[in-house]
């Protein structure tokens, strides 16, 4: 009996304790802060506050909405649409006009470049043959880069100056930049003046366009012969194919006033005459230069000082040039042979004079950039000396852009002496150890 009562009391006590702990935990949870801090919890009271509608103190009357306000709003929307349509239409018209102006401007530029491309080769060829002694064998086409830039003017010559770096047989002149200016007479559709780093002159044309007058820059001469104001005037004559056939170079002498100004004319002096003959292949067949002696008085007559005649023969990529002087000079007269490759690179030049005292060959070796690496001289199939180039084009701190080194070879084919023609230093090689000494 006692055990049964004890068991019942124990179960009742256990249930009371468990219920009290649950109630205590619930109260404690209400007293402490929620650990979720209100995240992602459903709160009906907040939804109720959001669903609440704001009711104005003075309600809008239906007559105010359906009356004049709707007409005004409709008119506003209509005007807005019309304004937008007009804006779009004006924008399209402006864009269309801009495109038309751009096309017309580009076409004008292209027309001007095409005109220069056509006219400049004849003028530049005539000018260079007049003022220089270069023997031009080929004028390359002037190209238009893109549709707004004129390409360079370049040509190939038979050069006698085989001591320069890069490619002295290829001459290149830029035709673009701030310093390049062309003046075109729209009436006669001709170029009347050219100003570039390599040419500054004006041009005058004859009625038949077969004579071109080149007016070069004026100069003042002040030496033992006197003080003169000189104006070079050159006349260039063309054949029916627009090839130069004759050039007459004149110099008009004037008195000098106030040390720098032109005074009264003194006399006109003929200084030089050049004549060209062409073969059926349009290549130069003969070129003659007549040089007149200087004269400083009006009563002095023009006298020929000497005449030099070149006769050309072309065989594939090889040019044979026979030079003849008048009066004759057996040491200077002879035959030059210029050999080119298919890329217009000069491979070698040889000369054999009439007196048989000169018989040499100079071979041109190129580097990977296409510039002259070395000029190698040969006599009787033996290397006698070389002139090599050291380029410092990609070295901003280099003292010299190019250095020229002369190497002399002995009869045994070995070099024992080198000279730097740029710095003036030289060095010797020891014949016993074959080691080079220092540059000094």
C-alpha positions as CSV (number, residue, x, y, z in Angstrom):
1,X,0.0,0.0,0.0
2,X,2.7,2.4,1.0
3,X,4.7,1.5,-2.2
4,X,1.7,2.1,-4.5
5,X,1.1,5.6,-3.0
6,X,4.8,6.4,-3.3
7,X,4.8,5.4,-7.0
8,X,1.8,7.5,-7.8
9,X,3.2,10.6,-5.9
10,X,6.5,10.2,-7.8
11,X,4.9,10.2,-11.2
12,X,2.7,13.2,-10.3
13,X,5.8,15.1,-9.0
14,X,7.7,14.3,-12.2
15,X,5.0,15.7,-14.4
16,X,4.7,18.9,-12.3
17,X,8.4,19.5,-12.6
18,X,8.5,18.9,-16.4
19,X,5.5,21.2,-16.9
20,X,7.1,24.0,-14.8
21,X,10.3,23.8,-16.8
22,X,8.4,24.3,-20.1
23,X,6.5,27.2,-18.7
24,X,9.7,28.8,-17.4
25,X,11.4,28.4,-20.8
26,X,8.5,30.2,-22.6
27,X,8.6,33.1,-20.2
28,X,12.4,33.3,-20.5
29,X,12.1,33.4,-24.3
30,X,9.7,36.4,-24.1
31,X,12.1,38.3,-21.8
32,X,15.3,37.8,-24.0
33,X,16.0,39.4,-27.5
34,X,15.0,37.2,-30.5
35,X,18.1,35.7,-32.0
36,X,16.7,35.9,-35.5
37,X,16.4,39.7,-35.2
38,X,13.2,39.7,-37.2
39,X,14.7,38.1,-40.4
40,X,12.3,36.4,-42.8
41,X,9.5,36.3,-40.2
42,X,5.9,36.6,-41.1
43,X,4.4,39.7,-39.3
44,X,0.7,40.2,-40.2
45,X,0.7,43.6,-38.5
46,X,3.2,45.0,-41.0
47,X,1.3,43.8,-44.0
48,X,-1.7,45.5,-42.6
49,X,0.1,48.8,-42.3
50,X,1.3,48.5,-46.0
51,X,-2.1,47.7,-47.3
52,X,-3.5,50.9,-45.7
53,X,-4.7,53.4,-48.4
54,X,-4.1,57.1,-48.0
55,X,-7.4,59.0,-48.2
56,X,-7.1,62.7,-49.0
57,X,-8.9,65.2,-46.8
58,X,-10.8,66.6,-49.8
59,X,-11.8,63.8,-52.3
60,X,-11.5,64.5,-56.0
61,X,-14.8,65.0,-57.7
62,X,-15.6,62.9,-60.8
63,X,-16.4,66.0,-62.8
64,X,-12.9,67.3,-62.4
65,X,-11.4,64.1,-63.9
66,X,-13.6,63.7,-66.9
67,X,-13.8,67.3,-67.9
68,X,-11.2,69.9,-69.0
69,X,-8.3,67.9,-67.4
70,X,-8.7,65.1,-69.9
71,X,-8.7,67.5,-72.8
72,X,-5.6,69.2,-71.5
73,X,-3.8,65.9,-70.9
74,X,-4.7,64.6,-74.4
75,X,-3.5,67.9,-76.0
76,X,-0.3,67.7,-74.0
77,X,0.3,64.1,-75.1
78,X,-0.4,65.0,-78.7
79,X,2.0,68.0,-78.7
80,X,4.6,65.8,-77.0
81,X,4.3,63.1,-79.7
82,X,4.5,65.8,-82.5
83,X,7.5,67.3,-80.9
84,X,9.2,63.9,-80.6
85,X,8.4,63.2,-84.3
86,X,9.8,66.5,-85.3
87,X,12.9,66.0,-83.3
88,X,13.5,62.5,-84.8
89,X,12.8,63.9,-88.3
90,X,15.3,66.8,-87.8
91,X,17.9,64.4,-86.4
92,X,17.6,62.1,-89.4
93,X,17.8,65.1,-91.8
94,X,20.9,66.4,-89.9
95,X,22.5,63.0,-90.0
96,X,21.8,62.6,-93.7
97,X,23.3,66.0,-94.4
98,X,26.3,65.2,-92.3
99,X,26.9,62.0,-94.2
100,X,26.5,63.8,-97.5
101,X,29.0,66.5,-96.5
102,X,31.4,63.9,-95.3
103,X,31.2,61.9,-98.5
104,X,31.6,65.1,-100.6
105,X,34.6,66.2,-98.5
106,X,36.3,62.8,-98.8
107,X,35.6,62.9,-102.5
108,X,37.2,66.4,-102.8
109,X,40.2,65.2,-100.9
110,X,40.5,62.1,-103.1
111,X,40.1,64.2,-106.3
112,X,42.9,66.5,-105.1
113,X,45.2,63.5,-104.3
114,X,44.4,61.9,-107.6
115,X,45.3,65.2,-109.4
116,X,48.6,65.4,-107.5
117,X,49.4,61.8,-108.1
118,X,49.0,62.5,-111.9
119,X,50.8,65.8,-112.1
120,X,53.7,65.5,-109.6
121,X,55.7,62.7,-111.2
122,X,56.4,64.8,-114.3
123,X,57.2,67.9,-112.3
124,X,59.4,66.2,-109.8
125,X,61.3,64.2,-112.5
126,X,61.9,67.5,-114.4
127,X,63.1,69.3,-111.2
128,X,65.4,66.6,-110.0
129,X,67.0,66.1,-113.4
130,X,67.6,69.8,-113.6
131,X,69.1,70.6,-110.2
132,X,70.9,67.3,-109.5
133,X,73.4,65.2,-111.4
134,X,71.7,61.9,-110.5
135,X,71.1,59.5,-113.4
136,X,67.5,58.5,-112.8
137,X,66.6,55.1,-114.3
138,X,63.2,54.5,-112.7
139,X,60.5,56.6,-111.1
140,X,58.2,54.6,-108.9
141,X,54.5,55.3,-108.8
142,X,53.2,57.7,-106.2
143,X,50.5,55.9,-104.2
144,X,47.5,57.2,-102.2
145,X,47.4,55.8,-98.7
146,X,43.9,55.2,-97.6
147,X,41.9,58.0,-99.1
148,X,43.5,61.1,-97.5
149,X,47.3,60.8,-97.5
150,X,49.7,61.0,-100.4
151,X,52.5,58.4,-100.4
152,X,56.2,59.1,-100.8
153,X,58.0,59.8,-104.0
154,X,60.9,57.4,-104.6
155,X,63.1,56.6,-107.6
156,X,66.2,54.6,-108.5
157,X,69.5,56.1,-109.7
158,X,72.8,54.9,-111.0
159,X,75.0,56.2,-108.2
160,X,78.8,56.7,-108.2
161,X,78.8,57.5,-104.4
162,X,79.2,54.0,-102.9
163,X,80.3,55.1,-99.4
164,X,77.0,56.0,-97.8
165,X,74.9,53.9,-95.4
166,X,71.3,52.7,-96.0
167,X,70.5,52.4,-99.7
168,X,72.0,55.3,-101.6
169,X,70.7,54.0,-105.0
170,X,67.1,54.4,-103.7
171,X,66.0,58.0,-103.1
172,X,62.9,58.6,-101.1
173,X,61.1,62.0,-100.5
174,X,58.0,62.5,-98.3
175,X,55.1,64.4,-99.8
176,X,53.1,64.8,-96.6
177,X,53.5,66.9,-93.5
178,X,53.1,70.5,-92.3
179,X,56.1,71.6,-94.3
180,X,54.6,70.3,-97.6
181,X,52.6,72.8,-99.6
182,X,51.2,72.7,-103.1
183,X,49.6,75.6,-105.0
184,X,47.3,74.8,-107.9
185,X,46.1,77.3,-110.4
186,X,42.4,76.3,-110.9
187,X,42.2,78.3,-114.2
188,X,44.8,76.2,-116.0
189,X,44.6,73.2,-113.7
190,X,48.4,73.1,-113.1
191,X,50.6,73.0,-110.1
192,X,52.4,76.4,-109.9
193,X,54.5,76.0,-106.8
194,X,55.8,73.3,-104.6
195,X,57.3,73.6,-101.1
196,X,58.8,70.5,-99.5
197,X,62.0,69.8,-97.5
198,X,63.7,68.8,-100.8
199,X,62.1,71.2,-103.3
200,X,61.2,74.9,-103.1
201,X,60.3,76.5,-106.5
202,X,57.6,77.8,-108.7
203,X,56.6,76.7,-112.2
204,X,55.4,78.5,-115.4
205,X,54.0,76.6,-118.4
206,X,54.0,77.4,-122.1
207,X,50.8,77.4,-124.1
208,X,51.4,73.9,-125.5
209,X,52.7,72.5,-122.1
210,X,55.9,71.3,-123.8
211,X,58.1,73.8,-122.0
212,X,58.3,74.2,-118.3
213,X,60.1,77.1,-116.6
214,X,61.4,76.4,-113.1
215,X,62.0,79.4,-110.9
216,X,64.4,78.5,-108.1
217,X,65.2,80.4,-104.9
218,X,67.3,83.6,-105.2
219,X,70.8,83.8,-103.8
220,X,73.4,86.4,-103.0
221,X,77.0,85.8,-104.1
222,X,79.7,87.7,-102.4
223,X,83.3,86.6,-103.1
224,X,86.4,87.7,-105.0
225,X,84.5,87.9,-108.2
226,X,82.1,90.5,-106.8
227,X,78.7,90.9,-105.2
228,X,75.7,89.6,-107.2
229,X,72.1,88.9,-106.7
230,X,71.4,85.7,-108.7
231,X,68.1,84.3,-109.9
232,X,68.2,80.8,-111.3
233,X,65.8,80.2,-114.3
234,X,65.6,76.8,-115.8
235,X,63.8,75.7,-119.0
236,X,62.7,72.1,-119.4
237,X,61.6,70.7,-122.8
238,X,59.4,67.7,-123.1
239,X,58.5,65.4,-126.0
240,X,55.0,64.1,-126.9
241,X,55.3,61.5,-124.2
242,X,56.0,64.0,-121.5
243,X,59.6,62.9,-121.2
244,X,62.4,65.3,-120.5
245,X,64.5,65.8,-123.7
246,X,66.4,69.0,-122.9
247,X,67.2,71.2,-120.0
248,X,68.7,74.7,-120.2
249,X,69.9,76.3,-117.0
250,X,70.2,80.1,-116.8
251,X,71.3,82.5,-114.1
252,X,70.1,86.1,-114.2
253,X,72.6,88.4,-112.5
254,X,71.6,91.6,-110.8
255,X,73.3,94.3,-108.8
256,X,72.9,94.1,-105.0
257,X,71.2,97.0,-103.2
258,X,71.4,97.5,-99.4
259,X,73.3,94.2,-99.1
260,X,70.2,92.0,-99.5
261,X,67.9,93.6,-102.1
262,X,67.9,93.1,-105.9
263,X,69.1,96.0,-108.0
264,X,69.3,96.6,-111.7
265,X,69.9,93.6,-114.1
266,X,73.4,92.9,-115.3
267,X,73.4,89.9,-117.7
268,X,71.9,86.5,-118.3
269,X,74.3,83.6,-118.2
270,X,73.7,80.1,-119.7
271,X,75.4,77.7,-117.2
272,X,74.4,74.2,-118.3
273,X,72.6,72.2,-121.0
274,X,71.4,68.6,-120.5
275,X,70.0,66.4,-123.3
276,X,68.3,63.0,-123.1
277,X,67.6,60.4,-125.8
278,X,65.4,57.4,-125.2
279,X,65.2,53.9,-126.8
280,X,62.1,52.0,-127.9
281,X,61.7,50.5,-124.5
282,X,61.3,54.0,-123.0
283,X,64.7,53.6,-121.2
284,X,67.4,56.3,-121.4
285,X,69.7,55.6,-124.3
286,X,72.0,58.6,-124.0
287,X,72.5,61.4,-121.6
288,X,74.8,64.5,-122.3
289,X,75.8,67.3,-120.0
290,X,77.3,70.5,-121.5
291,X,78.9,72.7,-118.8
292,X,79.7,76.3,-119.6
293,X,82.4,78.3,-118.0
294,X,81.6,81.0,-115.4
295,X,81.4,84.6,-116.5
296,X,81.2,87.7,-114.3
297,X,81.0,90.5,-116.9
298,X,78.3,91.3,-119.4
299,X,80.8,91.6,-122.2
300,X,82.2,88.1,-121.7
301,X,80.9,85.4,-124.0
302,X,79.6,82.0,-123.1
303,X,82.2,79.3,-123.5
304,X,81.9,75.6,-123.2
305,X,84.2,74.2,-120.5
306,X,83.6,70.4,-120.9
307,X,81.1,67.9,-122.2
308,X,80.3,64.6,-120.6
309,X,78.3,61.9,-122.5
310,X,76.8,58.7,-121.1
311,X,75.6,55.9,-123.3
312,X,73.3,53.3,-121.7
313,X,72.7,49.6,-122.5
314,X,70.4,47.5,-120.4
315,X,70.6,43.7,-120.2
316,X,67.9,42.3,-117.8
317,X,68.8,43.8,-114.4
318,X,72.3,45.0,-115.5
319,X,73.1,48.5,-116.8
320,X,76.2,49.2,-118.9
321,X,77.1,52.8,-118.7
322,X,79.9,54.1,-121.0
323,X,81.3,57.5,-120.0
324,X,83.0,59.8,-122.5
325,X,84.5,63.2,-121.7
326,X,85.2,66.0,-124.1
327,X,88.1,66.8,-124.0
328,X,88.9,63.1,-123.7
329,X,90.3,61.7,-120.4
330,X,91.4,58.1,-120.8
331,X,91.6,57.7,-117.0
332,X,88.0,58.8,-116.3
333,X,86.5,57.5,-119.6
334,X,85.4,53.9,-119.4
335,X,82.6,51.5,-118.8
336,X,80.6,51.1,-115.5
337,X,78.5,48.0,-114.9
338,X,75.6,48.3,-112.4
339,X,74.0,45.0,-111.4
340,X,70.7,44.9,-109.6
341,X,68.5,42.2,-108.2
342,X,64.8,41.7,-108.8
343,X,64.0,44.0,-105.8
344,X,65.9,47.0,-107.2
345,X,68.8,46.4,-104.7
346,X,72.2,47.2,-106.1
347,X,74.4,44.1,-105.9
348,X,77.7,45.3,-107.4
349,X,79.4,48.1,-109.4
350,X,82.5,47.7,-111.5
351,X,84.6,50.1,-113.6
352,X,87.1,49.5,-116.4
353,X,88.8,52.6,-117.9
354,X,90.2,53.1,-121.3
355,X,93.8,53.3,-120.2
356,X,93.5,49.9,-118.3
357,X,94.7,51.5,-115.1
358,X,91.4,51.1,-113.3
359,X,89.7,47.8,-113.2
360,X,87.8,47.3,-109.9
361,X,84.6,45.9,-108.5
362,X,82.7,46.9,-105.5
363,X,80.2,44.4,-104.0
364,X,77.3,45.5,-101.8
365,X,76.3,43.3,-98.9
366,X,73.0,44.0,-97.2
367,X,71.9,43.4,-93.7
368,X,68.6,41.9,-92.5
369,X,67.0,45.3,-92.6
370,X,67.9,45.8,-96.3
371,X,70.5,48.4,-95.6
372,X,74.2,48.4,-96.7
373,X,76.2,46.2,-94.3
374,X,79.5,46.4,-96.2
375,X,81.0,47.6,-99.4
376,X,83.7,45.1,-100.4
377,X,86.3,46.2,-103.0
378,X,87.9,43.7,-105.3
379,X,90.8,44.0,-107.7
380,X,91.8,41.0,-109.9
381,X,89.4,38.8,-107.8
382,X,91.2,39.7,-104.6
383,X,89.6,41.6,-101.7
384,X,91.6,44.8,-101.0
385,X,89.4,46.6,-98.5
386,X,85.9,46.9,-97.1
387,X,83.8,49.7,-95.7
388,X,81.3,48.4,-93.2
389,X,78.4,50.1,-91.4
390,X,77.5,49.8,-87.7
391,X,73.9,51.1,-87.2
392,X,72.7,52.5,-83.8
393,X,69.2,53.3,-85.0
394,X,67.4,51.7,-82.0
395,X,69.9,53.1,-79.4
396,X,68.6,56.5,-78.2
397,X,71.8,57.2,-76.2
398,X,74.1,56.4,-79.1
399,X,76.5,59.2,-80.0
400,X,76.5,58.4,-83.7
401,X,73.5,56.9,-85.6
402,X,75.9,55.1,-88.0
403,X,79.6,54.3,-87.7
404,X,81.8,53.6,-90.8
405,X,84.7,51.1,-90.4
406,X,87.3,50.7,-93.1
407,X,89.2,47.4,-93.1
408,X,92.4,47.0,-95.2
409,X,93.4,43.6,-96.4
410,X,96.9,42.4,-97.3
411,X,98.0,40.2,-100.2
412,X,97.6,37.1,-97.9
413,X,93.9,38.0,-97.6
414,X,94.2,38.9,-93.9
415,X,93.4,42.3,-92.4
416,X,95.8,43.9,-90.0
417,X,94.4,47.5,-89.9
418,X,91.0,49.0,-89.2
419,X,90.0,52.6,-89.0
420,X,86.7,54.1,-87.6
421,X,86.0,56.9,-90.1
422,X,83.4,58.3,-87.8
423,X,85.3,58.6,-84.6
424,X,88.8,58.8,-86.2
425,X,90.1,56.0,-84.0
426,X,92.1,53.0,-85.5
427,X,93.6,49.7,-84.4
428,X,96.2,47.2,-85.5
429,X,96.3,43.4,-85.4
430,X,99.3,41.6,-84.1
431,X,100.7,39.3,-86.9
432,X,102.0,36.8,-84.3
433,X,98.9,36.4,-82.1
434,X,96.4,37.6,-84.6
435,X,94.7,39.6,-81.9
436,X,93.4,43.1,-82.4
437,X,94.8,45.9,-80.3
438,X,92.8,48.7,-78.6
439,X,91.2,51.5,-80.5
440,X,93.2,54.7,-80.2
